[in-house]
Amino acid sequence: MPMKWASVPLALLLSVTSALCGSSSFENTAIVRTVELGGAVVHVTTTTALKTYTVALGKADREKTSLVEAKVKGQDKLLSYTERVEKDVSLFDVTLPKPLAGNKTVNIVFENIQTHATTPWPETAEQRDDQGLKYTTGLFVLSPYSTLVQRTKLKALVPRFKSYTEPKNVDAFVGDAAVTKAGATVVYGPYKDIPASTNANFIEKYQQPITVHYYHEQPVLEVRTLKRAVEISHWGANINTQDDITLYNAGPKLKGHFSRLEHQMQGYMNKPAPHILPALNLGLPPGIRNAYYYDTIGNVSTSKLRVAPLAPKGAQRSQFSLLELRPRYPLLGGWNYSFTLGWDAPLESSAAYDKKTGTYTVSVPILTPIPGAVVTDEELQIILPEGATDVNYALPFPALSAEIGTHVTFLDTVGRPSITLRYKNLTVKNAQDIYVTYKVSTLAHIKKGLNVAAAVFILFALGGIARRVDLSITPRKKKVQ
Amino acid sequence: MDYDALKTLHSSAAPFTPLVPVSLLPALALILLSATFVLAFYFSTLPKNAIPLKEVAVASTASILGGFGVVALFCTAGVYV
């Protein structure tokens, strides 16, 4: 079974009016589904209108979805929703900010990000070949309400399409053409007068998978595992972040051999192959210091860090430090690269102290976003100072699992409390902060010095005993009083 | 706890300040560890009495100074403990 890579954002724009009569159901006046075809991330947005409006997603699409967001068009506030599954269709009941009166319209934007949604096709490619990706979705946007007009737009980054499916059996809804291509967009529609489509009848008769085969000019990246450890130190007023990253190029696997000569020539002629990753640019937080980048062989010196100045706490964080990473070898399709990246940052930039309650609050970013890449597995470990009590945390979105354990490191006696969180299928949109609160009494803080003092005292005690032990072969002459 | 509540608490509270300013730590490490070394040397010259009062007193002060000196040394070296 071919593995599916990359995440695809889908936008569904549904314009809905509430019907006049007592059945109080909705009618979609217009649905526009925009799919931004990418490498690892595909963005889907759908817009519609009403009070508790139900949006439907087909089974295949739901499986690939990692993030769902609903909001009213033009507003930023996210709407709450509950999900339920009915046979093969996932239904999201979105609560509208205000109930919609009869014959009124509201536009809802329903966004979801799909991960591992595109497949490289052909599956193998030589060093200089193009990179083609395939994306499959359902032809119709399913909805429990009838729709007046509906269209699906699939936008690629470059206007080069290899092929797209011609839909069959849609004459009942079609005006002129079932599918048209304009520049970098393939449009399926407009389809008119579609009845309620979340029933098995419609799905069996009309719903069909459509596949778009397009050229993608950027490498498709996947971070297979990300292990992030964030350690907070009160004595050094420092927060250390360390990422263990396994990077995978999810493009077409290399056919034949890798020629270093050809690779240099490509760089020289400035015609790089689209699926090869020679270097990676990351945006790190401002004001960092002591950054390190090493892999299994040792330190990697082919990197350049430009540190952005630290804005005072509370000010908008506008600038990112730029780290240009150049792995030891260019990453071709199907190749892996594991490395460790870490840095120190002053604790003042992330932590705050509330005098009234004596609580420390820290903001910990979940991941460093790599544009267009998906993080398949993440383990985030937040290590608090020794003796921290009343540990609490708030997550921007639910994690797969969360547990509080103990982590032992330098100069520890009982160990430090650590929070371990696990995530799956994260994208750039998930690059948000976790907030952790804890208390450290001054005594607990001083204890570290006292623990080391106790160890030193033991050494003195041993020295005192050693002074009194007589190891000489002939007994020491007693001093004449 | 509620995410938004924690977020506002975080942005409204004062930024973290360490007990000892970080810029002082290298100097503090040097002073404390030198004092520890001197006291340890003095400890080795003390008479060996049956009740080691003076030895324990000197050892205790040297330990306290050494304990905090080691913590300051670790932070100076970049191992933020």
Interface residues (C-beta under 8 A of the other chain):
Chain A: E231 S233 H234 W235 G236 A237 N238 N240 N290 K313 G314 D344 L347 E348 S349 A351 A352 Y353 D354 K355 T359 Y360 T361 V362 S363 N392 Y393 A394 L395 P396 T409 F410 L411 D433 Y435 T437 T442 H445 K448 G449 L450 N451 V452 A453 A454 A455 V456 F457 F460 A461 G463 G464 R467 R468
Chain B: M1 D2 Y3 A5 L6 K7 L9 H10 S11 S12 A13 A14 P15 F16 T17 P18 L19 V20 V22 L25 T36 A40 F43 S44 K48 P52 E55 A59 S60 A62 S63 I64 G66 G67 F68 V70 V71 A72 F74 C75 G78 V79 Y80 V81
